Amino acid sequence: MNRHWGSDDAGTLRVARLVDGTAVLGPGRRAVVLVQGCRLRCRGCIAEETHPIDGGEALAVERLASWLDSRPSVSGVTFSGGEPFLQAAALSRLIDLVRARRPELSTMSYSGYRLEWLREKGSESQRRLLRRLDILVDGPYVRRLHGALRWRGSSNQRVHALSPRHRTEVEAGDDRPAGMEWSIDAELNLEWVGVPPLADFAERLAGQPGVPLDRQPKEA
């Protein structure tokens, strides 16, 4: 099997973290599923802890669908990570389950793979996931091309409207950064979500005294 095809398990998704809602990773207010596992391992990636394939927590797709369904305040879901397209079968099924109850839900994903590669060389599961997405942000993170950009970390990455749902917004050309959101959990750990304005952001932040970064999986 091509090493980029990932898992064909449609019943379980390996997850690094869940975010209840944010306005900085796509249009509107969105839930975020940060998947676990990436083989590209881009230098300077802000989420290196999501690279190990066997890390994170394995969650049933039905459980994740119920989690998304229980958050009526979000208008969409964004898949990040990690590399979502290594678990394309499970994400496709997750979208199908949620949209059976909430057909209006917007779907967006990040991928280190280019759209052309996914269409021409990707597996059937990966192409199936593409057909279910409204927005794709593609391309590997390149540290020397880091920039304060809308929804992406380096200038080689592209934002594709794969359906009419957000096409006007995506094609408007607005590239102002969406920013970051911060929160403190019950154990006083600092959590953040979004695209950092600076390269090596995680290393710089982790070097500050008294700022533990909680990147552990959240219960659905």
C-alpha positions as CSV (number, residue, x, y, z in Angstrom):
1,M,0.0,0.0,0.0
2,N,1.2,3.5,-0.8
3,R,2.4,4.9,2.5
4,H,0.4,8.1,2.0
5,W,-3.0,6.3,1.8
6,G,-3.3,5.8,5.6
7,S,-6.1,3.9,7.3
8,D,-9.3,2.5,5.7
9,D,-10.9,2.1,9.1
10,A,-14.2,4.0,8.8
11,G,-15.3,3.3,12.3
12,T,-12.6,4.8,14.5
13,L,-10.7,8.1,14.3
14,R,-7.5,8.8,16.1
15,V,-7.7,12.2,17.6
16,A,-5.2,14.6,19.2
17,R,-7.6,17.2,20.4
18,L,-11.1,18.6,20.0
19,V,-12.0,22.2,20.1
20,D,-15.7,23.1,20.9
21,G,-15.8,26.3,18.8
22,T,-13.5,28.9,17.2
23,A,-13.7,31.7,14.7
24,V,-10.1,31.5,13.5
25,L,-10.0,28.3,11.4
26,G,-12.5,28.9,8.7
27,P,-15.6,30.9,8.0
28,G,-18.1,31.4,10.9
29,R,-17.9,29.6,14.2
30,R,-16.6,26.1,13.9
31,A,-15.8,23.0,15.9
32,V,-12.3,21.6,15.2
33,V,-11.1,18.0,15.1
34,L,-7.3,17.8,15.3
35,V,-6.5,14.3,14.1
36,Q,-3.5,12.3,15.2
37,G,-0.8,11.1,12.7
38,C,1.2,12.6,10.0
39,R,4.0,11.2,7.8
40,L,5.0,14.5,6.1
41,R,6.5,15.9,9.3
42,C,7.1,19.4,8.0
43,R,10.0,21.3,9.6
44,G,8.7,23.9,12.0
45,C,5.2,22.4,12.2
46,I,3.3,24.0,15.2
47,A,1.8,20.6,16.0
48,E,4.7,18.1,16.1
49,E,3.0,16.2,18.9
50,T,0.3,15.2,16.4
51,H,2.8,13.4,14.1
52,P,3.1,10.0,15.7
53,I,0.7,7.6,14.1
54,D,-0.1,5.7,17.3
55,G,-0.5,8.8,19.5
56,G,-3.6,10.6,20.6
57,E,-6.9,8.8,21.5
58,A,-9.0,6.4,19.3
59,L,-12.6,7.6,19.3
60,A,-15.6,6.0,17.6
61,V,-16.9,7.9,14.7
62,E,-20.4,7.7,16.0
63,R,-19.3,9.3,19.3
64,L,-17.7,12.2,17.4
65,A,-20.8,12.6,15.3
66,S,-22.9,13.0,18.5
67,W,-20.3,15.4,19.8
68,L,-20.7,17.6,16.7
69,D,-24.5,17.3,16.7
70,S,-24.6,18.5,20.3
71,R,-23.0,21.8,19.4
72,P,-25.7,23.8,17.6
73,S,-23.8,27.0,18.0
74,V,-21.2,26.0,15.4
75,S,-22.0,26.3,11.7
76,G,-19.1,24.1,10.5
77,V,-16.3,21.7,11.4
78,T,-12.6,22.0,10.5
79,F,-10.2,19.0,10.3
80,S,-6.6,19.7,11.1
81,G,-3.9,17.8,12.8
82,G,-1.9,15.8,12.0
83,E,-2.8,14.8,8.5
84,P,-6.6,14.4,8.0
85,F,-6.2,12.6,4.7
86,L,-4.5,9.7,6.4
87,Q,-7.9,8.9,8.0
88,A,-10.0,9.9,5.1
89,A,-12.4,6.9,5.4
90,A,-13.3,7.8,9.0
91,L,-13.7,11.5,8.2
92,S,-16.0,10.8,5.2
93,R,-18.2,8.7,7.4
94,L,-18.2,11.3,10.1
95,I,-19.4,14.0,7.6
96,D,-22.1,11.7,6.3
97,L,-23.4,10.9,9.8
98,V,-23.5,14.6,10.9
99,R,-25.0,15.9,7.6
100,A,-27.8,13.3,7.8
101,R,-28.9,15.4,10.9
102,R,-27.5,18.8,9.9
103,P,-27.2,19.0,6.1
104,E,-26.2,22.7,6.4
105,L,-23.0,21.9,8.3
106,S,-19.9,23.4,6.5
107,T,-16.8,21.2,6.2
108,M,-13.2,22.3,5.9
109,S,-9.9,20.4,6.0
110,Y,-6.2,21.1,6.0
111,S,-3.8,18.8,4.2
112,G,-0.1,18.7,3.6
113,Y,-0.9,17.1,0.2
114,R,-1.6,19.3,-2.8
115,L,-5.1,19.1,-4.3
116,E,-3.8,17.9,-7.6
117,W,-2.0,15.0,-5.9
118,L,-5.0,14.0,-3.9
119,R,-7.2,13.9,-7.1
120,E,-4.7,12.1,-9.3
121,K,-2.7,9.8,-7.0
122,G,-4.8,9.7,-3.8
123,S,-6.8,6.7,-2.7
124,E,-10.5,6.3,-3.3
125,S,-11.1,7.2,0.3
126,Q,-9.1,10.4,-0.1
127,R,-11.1,11.4,-3.2
128,R,-14.3,10.5,-1.4
129,L,-13.4,12.9,1.4
130,L,-12.6,15.7,-1.1
131,R,-16.1,15.3,-2.5
132,R,-17.5,16.0,0.9
133,L,-15.5,19.1,1.7
134,D,-16.5,22.8,1.1
135,I,-13.0,24.1,1.7
136,L,-9.5,22.6,1.4
137,V,-6.3,24.4,2.6
138,D,-3.5,22.4,0.8
139,G,0.2,22.1,0.8
140,P,3.0,21.4,3.3
141,Y,4.0,24.1,5.8
142,V,7.3,25.7,4.7
143,R,9.0,27.5,7.5
144,R,10.9,30.0,5.3
145,L,7.6,31.0,3.7
146,H,5.8,31.6,7.0
147,G,3.5,34.6,7.0
148,A,0.6,36.1,8.8
149,L,-2.0,34.9,6.3
150,R,-5.7,34.0,6.5
151,W,-6.2,30.4,7.7
152,R,-2.8,29.2,6.6
153,G,0.8,29.3,7.9
154,S,3.0,29.7,4.8
155,S,2.5,31.4,1.5
156,N,2.8,28.2,-0.6
157,Q,-0.4,26.9,0.9
158,R,-3.7,27.6,-1.0
159,V,-7.3,27.9,0.0
160,H,-9.7,26.1,-2.4
161,A,-13.5,26.4,-2.5
162,L,-14.6,22.9,-3.4
163,S,-18.3,23.7,-3.3
164,P,-20.5,26.8,-3.9
165,R,-21.1,27.2,-0.1
166,H,-18.1,29.5,0.6
167,R,-16.9,30.3,-2.9
168,T,-17.7,34.0,-2.8
169,E,-15.9,34.4,0.5
170,V,-12.9,32.3,-0.5
171,E,-12.5,34.0,-3.9
172,A,-12.9,37.5,-2.5
173,G,-9.1,37.7,-2.0
174,D,-9.1,38.8,1.6
175,D,-5.9,37.5,3.1
176,R,-5.9,39.3,6.4
177,P,-4.9,36.9,9.2
178,A,-7.8,35.4,11.3
179,G,-5.7,35.6,14.4
180,M,-5.6,33.2,17.4
181,E,-7.8,32.4,20.3
182,W,-6.6,31.6,23.8
183,S,-8.2,29.9,26.8
184,I,-7.3,28.6,30.3
185,D,-8.6,25.1,31.2
186,A,-9.7,23.9,34.6
187,E,-6.1,22.9,35.5
188,L,-4.8,26.3,34.5
189,N,-3.1,25.1,31.3
190,L,-3.0,27.6,28.5
191,E,-4.6,26.4,25.3
192,W,-4.6,28.1,21.9
193,V,-6.0,27.5,18.4
194,G,-5.4,29.3,15.1
195,V,-2.4,30.2,12.8
196,P,0.5,31.7,14.7
197,P,1.9,35.0,13.3
198,L,5.5,33.9,13.9
199,A,7.6,30.9,12.8
200,D,8.7,28.7,15.7
201,F,5.8,29.9,17.7
202,A,5.4,26.8,19.9
203,E,9.1,26.7,20.8
204,R,9.1,30.4,21.7
205,L,6.0,30.0,23.8
206,A,7.1,26.8,25.5
207,G,10.3,28.6,26.5
208,Q,8.4,31.1,28.7
209,P,8.3,30.4,32.4
210,G,4.9,29.4,33.8
211,V,3.2,28.6,30.5
212,P,2.5,24.9,30.3
213,L,0.9,23.9,26.9
214,D,-1.9,21.4,27.2
215,R,-2.1,19.4,24.0
216,Q,-3.8,16.3,25.5
217,P,-7.0,14.9,23.9
218,K,-10.3,16.3,25.1
219,E,-13.2,14.1,26.0
220,A,-15.9,14.2,23.4
